[in-house]
Amino acid sequence: MHESLLAQLKKAFADRRLYLVGGAVRDELLGRVTQDLDLATDCRPEETQARVSDWADSVWAVGEKFGTIGLEKDGAKAEITTFRADTYDGSDRHPTVTYGSDILEDLARRDFTINALAKDLHSGEVVDPYDGRSDLQANLVRFVGEPQARIKEDPLRLLRAVRFCAQLGFSLEDAAEKAIRELAAEIPRISWERIRDEYDAILLSPNAGKGIKLLIELGLAHHTLPEMEKMRLPQNVHHLKDVLEHTLESVDLVAADKTLRWVMLLHDIAKPATFSEDENGIHFYRHEEVGASMAREILTRLRQPTDFSARVQNLIRHHLRITFYQPEWSDAAVRRLMYDLGADFEAAVQAAKADVEASHIIPEDDFPARLANLLERVASIGEAAELAKMKPLLNGEEVMALLKIGPGPVIGKVQRFLLSEQIEGRIKTAEQAKKSVLERFSSTGEAP
């Protein structure tokens, strides 16, 4: 798909300079799949647009002040930017953009050597003024030029450096690591939305645990997710790893799904706040409840969507229930678990598996057998998502007519009772609902 688009671009810019740049070249050299293509040209934006408009399926201005034109053809996307020469005034991470004269000037403004690469689409020559190919071979993330200067220009590069380590499995070059440690306090210049995006990218990377550990060790978490710094805590004698090591391993054990990765990162976030120790050992009483509340605060700080935050909170609040399941549980208890998790039941199962596997419990318990038993029982009951949609069989007007009462708090109490009975399978029809309401509320005098 990309080959066809690149061939059309070479033809459209046959008389002008056109380079594949940055991550697209880096990924090609690493044998990685690139989703979108970034290119640089000596054409001004209006000329670029004119050269692609007659054959591309769609064309748009990505940002006129940055000189970037986006296009799509047969599902493949590309962004073409006029050669740039950025300058920074030191007070704002957003540069003053002027058009550059050649590809070397354009590459000089880039953050890391492994991104300061270009490939001439006409000749196939790779332009590598900062020896980025050597850093690719050495698995190193190194700044272009003087690290402190690059960071002060744009502190987002502090997090981008960690993100590339996590995505590529690379390490930081010594000078880069030193500069990041020294300038970690520059992070507040970045918006929380940009910080969120980098955290998401790190958590969705193949080496997410390594990325989070780097954020902590470099002092970057101190300014973004300080709660993680307190997690170097021992667990009970049956665990081989401390809370932080357990957390980072559990992150890597779940699929690269944003919800699951955030759940595992934060599922034990409240253990430092709930830590206690007595003659019976170490305890973290109610850490799941406190953790759900802390997750809400953290995800709000990071400007995560409200519905996403609610899902993460719910999974954290209930993350121990599948782990602690026993075959002796009643059907009502299983149905209650299904109702509470709803559409996230499968995600909760995956979280429980990772939590147990990363715990390295000694001696090993029978969790796989218990989980298999739970899943059999769940399958016999039905879909948890459908169960979670359950509503009381009697509406407010029906309750008032049945009990001969007017509006008031009793109505809500009756409906909560009904819903609880329905969830646990004791009431299945409207007639059963009426009978239970009369028995429960008329005989006890709870309803007037």
SULPE-V255678 format. One record per residue. N is the residue number from 1. PSI is psi in radians with two decimals (NA if undefined). Layout:
n: <N/N>
psi: <PSI/PSI>
This chain:
n: <1/2/3/4/5/6/7/8/9/10/11/12/13/14/15/16/17/18/19/20/21/22/23/24/25/26/27/28/29/30/31/32/33/34/35/36/37/38/39/40/41/42/43/44/45/46/47/48/49/50/51/52/53/54/55/56/57/58/59/60/61/62/63/64/65/66/67/68/69/70/71/72/73/74/75/76/77/78/79/80/81/82/83/84/85/86/87/88/89/90/91/92/93/94/95/96/97/98/99/100/101/102/103/104/105/106/107/108/109/110/111/112/113/114/115/116/117/118/119/120/121/122/123/124/125/126/127/128/129/130/131/132/133/134/135/136/137/138/139/140/141/142/143/144/145/146/147/148/149/150/151/152/153/154/155/156/157/158/159/160/161/162/163/164/165/166/167/168/169/170/171/172/173/174/175/176/177/178/179/180/181/182/183/184/185/186/187/188/189/190/191/192/193/194/195/196/197/198/199/200/201/202/203/204/205/206/207/208/209/210/211/212/213/214/215/216/217/218/219/220/221/222/223/224/225/226/227/228/229/230/231/232/233/234/235/236/237/238/239/240/241/242/243/244/245/246/247/248/249/250/251/252/253/254/255/256/257/258/259/260/261/262/263/264/265/266/267/268/269/270/271/272/273/274/275/276/277/278/279/280/281/282/283/284/285/286/287/288/289/290/291/292/293/294/295/296/297/298/299/300/301/302/303/304/305/306/307/308/309/310/311/312/313/314/315/316/317/318/319/320/321/322/323/324/325/326/327/328/329/330/331/332/333/334/335/336/337/338/339/340/341/342/343/344/345/346/347/348/349/350/351/352/353/354/355/356/357/358/359/360/361/362/363/364/365/366/367/368/369/370/371/372/373/374/375/376/377/378/379/380/381/382/383/384/385/386/387/388/389/390/391/392/393/394/395/396/397/398/399/400/401/402/403/404/405/406/407/408/409/410/411/412/413/414/415/416/417/418/419/420/421/422/423/424/425/426/427/428/429/430/431/432/433/434/435/436/437/438/439/440/441/442/443/444/445/446/447/448>
psi: <-0.79/-0.61/-0.73/-0.78/-0.77/-0.64/-0.71/-0.64/-0.70/-0.69/-0.76/-0.49/0.57/-0.54/0.15/2.91/2.37/2.19/2.44/2.33/2.82/-2.31/-0.54/-0.72/-0.79/-0.86/-0.62/-0.73/-0.51/-0.10/0.41/2.68/2.30/2.25/-0.94/2.72/2.34/2.30/2.78/2.53/2.84/-0.02/2.49/2.77/-0.73/-0.59/-0.70/-0.81/-0.72/-0.57/-0.30/-0.28/-0.52/-0.17/-0.34/2.61/-0.62/2.60/2.43/2.75/2.06/-0.68/1.86/-0.62/-0.33/-0.08/0.59/2.29/2.24/2.64/2.78/2.42/2.08/0.69/-0.21/2.41/2.66/2.67/2.27/2.14/2.39/2.47/2.34/2.71/1.70/2.54/2.53/2.52/-0.02/-0.25/-0.26/2.37/-0.16/2.17/2.81/2.12/2.22/2.68/2.36/3.13/-0.37/3.05/-0.55/-0.70/-0.66/-0.76/-0.46/-0.38/-0.06/2.85/-0.91/2.66/-0.58/-0.16/-0.19/0.94/2.56/2.61/2.07/2.03/-0.33/-0.69/-0.36/-0.02/2.39/2.18/2.11/1.28/-0.28/0.32/0.70/-0.55/-0.61/-0.67/-0.57/-0.73/-0.56/-0.03/0.84/2.49/2.00/2.42/2.64/2.12/-2.53/2.07/-0.79/-0.68/-0.74/-0.68/-0.77/-0.53/-0.77/1.73/-0.24/-0.41/-0.38/-0.79/-0.60/-0.63/-0.77/-0.70/-0.74/-0.60/-0.75/-0.68/-0.66/-0.19/0.43/2.98/2.82/2.37/2.59/-0.82/-0.61/-0.77/-0.77/-0.77/-0.68/-0.75/-0.76/-0.56/0.33/-0.53/-0.05/-0.22/-0.66/-0.22/-0.22/2.53/2.65/-0.52/-0.71/-0.67/-0.78/-0.81/-0.67/-0.71/-0.77/-0.79/-0.70/-0.78/-0.46/0.07/2.86/-0.36/0.90/-0.78/-0.73/-0.70/-0.80/-0.69/-0.69/-0.73/-0.69/-0.86/-0.56/-0.08/0.09/-0.61/-0.49/-0.56/-0.08/-0.75/1.14/-0.35/-0.50/-0.45/-0.36/0.07/0.12/1.23/2.52/2.67/-2.91/3.05/-0.26/-0.03/2.39/-0.42/2.68/3.12/-0.73/-0.83/-0.74/-0.78/-0.84/-0.67/-0.70/-0.57/-0.77/-0.31/-0.26/2.84/2.77/1.19/2.31/-0.79/-0.87/-0.72/-0.71/-0.65/-0.83/-0.60/-0.63/0.01/-0.49/0.38/-0.43/0.02/-0.69/-0.65/-0.37/0.16/2.32/2.76/2.37/-2.89/-0.32/-0.03/-2.79/2.45/2.67/1.09/2.27/0.44/-0.43/-0.68/-0.83/-0.66/-0.67/-0.71/-0.73/-0.65/-0.70/-0.78/-0.76/-0.83/-0.51/-0.75/-0.70/0.16/0.60/2.62/2.56/-0.74/-0.63/-0.80/-0.71/-0.71/-0.81/-0.77/-0.80/-0.72/-0.64/-0.75/-0.60/0.24/-0.30/-0.25/-0.73/-0.68/-0.69/0.06/2.46/2.50/-0.34/-0.16/2.53/2.81/-0.60/-0.70/-0.66/-0.75/-0.67/-0.72/-0.79/-0.73/-0.79/-0.57/-0.54/-2.27/-0.24/0.25/-0.81/-0.67/-0.66/-0.64/-0.80/-0.67/-0.72/-0.74/-0.81/-0.70/-0.79/-0.78/-0.63/-0.12/-0.45/0.92/2.36/2.15/2.74/2.44/-2.98/0.60/-0.79/-0.72/-0.70/-0.69/-0.74/-0.72/-0.76/-0.78/-0.61/-0.76/-0.69/-0.74/-0.61/-0.43/-0.71/-2.83/2.24/-0.63/-0.67/-0.69/-0.64/-0.33/0.00/2.41/2.76/2.45/-0.31/2.28/3.12/-0.74/-0.67/-0.65/-0.78/-0.73/-0.71/-0.76/-0.04/0.90/2.90/-3.08/2.58/3.12/-0.36/-0.58/-0.85/-0.65/-0.73/-0.77/-0.61/-0.68/-0.82/-0.82/-0.72/-0.77/-0.66/-0.76/-0.72/0.07/0.19/-0.33/2.27/-0.26/2.86/-0.64/-0.73/-0.63/-0.80/-0.76/-0.77/-0.67/-0.78/-0.74/-0.73/-0.75/-0.50/-0.79/-0.49/-0.19/0.24/-0.40/2.47/NA>
